[in-house]
C-alpha cells in the first residue's frame, strides 16, 4: 500500500488545545499522564520551566536538581 502524496495542513496550537479541552475530564487526565510519563516530553517541560525562570530572574544560574530541591522543600 502506497502512502498518500498529499500532505495535510499542520494543526494550529489553538486547535489542539481546544480539542484537548473538549475531552471529558477522565480522557484529559489519561492524556496528561501519558505526556508526563514520556521522559523526552518531561525533559522538554523541565527545560521550559528553567528557561522561563531564567528569564524571570536574569543573571542567576540554576541547575534543575537545585530547583527541584528548593521547590520540594516548600520554598
Order of alpha helices (4+ residues) and beta strands (2+ residues): alpha-alpha-alpha-alpha
